[in-house]
Amino acid sequence: MKTISQLCCALAAAVVLSVTAEPVAAYSAQDLYEPCHEGDADSRWGAAAEAECEQYILGFTDAYLLLTDGGKADNICLPEQNRLDEVRWAFMRWYHQHFDDRAQPAGEGLHKVLKAGFACK
């Protein structure tokens, strides 16, 4: 009985290991732009889209501030008031100005936005 159990486990492991996993595409700047744009346009799913956009940006900026000592490591000063909207608007402007960069990961695009639009003065 123990041998059958071990054989079944080995077979299950072989099946799991033999399945080739497809690489998961990064969440791109285009993927982030779509809900940000829909949220601004107040379309049928505007509220849900705006929440997706804002939560991604909020998570990114919170993590960024934690990892860079409040942005000091990169000389970035995010606004204390209305940070979420300011970063979202800056991202939308950047996206329209750098349309060729739409396939890059959203995090890379947001980092460029922070460096270009929120340098400490």
JOVEN-V404463 format. One record per pair of residues at least 6 apart in sequence whose ideal C-beta (glycine too) atoms are under 7 Angstrom apart, sorted by the first residue. I is the first residue (numbers start at 1). J is the second residue. Records with the same first field share a line. If there is no record, write none. Layout:
I: J + J
This chain:
26: 105
27: 105 + 106
28: 102 + 103 + 104 + 105 + 106
29: 95 + 101 + 102 + 104 + 106 + 109
30: 102 + 103
31: 106
32: 53 + 56 + 106
33: 95 + 102
35: 49 + 52 + 53
36: 53 + 88 + 91 + 92
38: 45 + 46 + 49
39: 46 + 49 + 50 + 53
53: 88
54: 84 + 88
56: 106
57: 84 + 87 + 88 + 91 + 110
58: 84
60: 107 + 110
61: 78 + 83 + 87
64: 71 + 114
65: 71 + 78
68: 74
71: 77 + 78
74: 115
75: 119 + 120
76: 114 + 115 + 118 + 119 + 120
77: 118 + 120
78: 118
79: 86
87: 113
90: 113 + 117
91: 110 + 113
94: 109 + 112 + 113 + 116
95: 102
101: 109
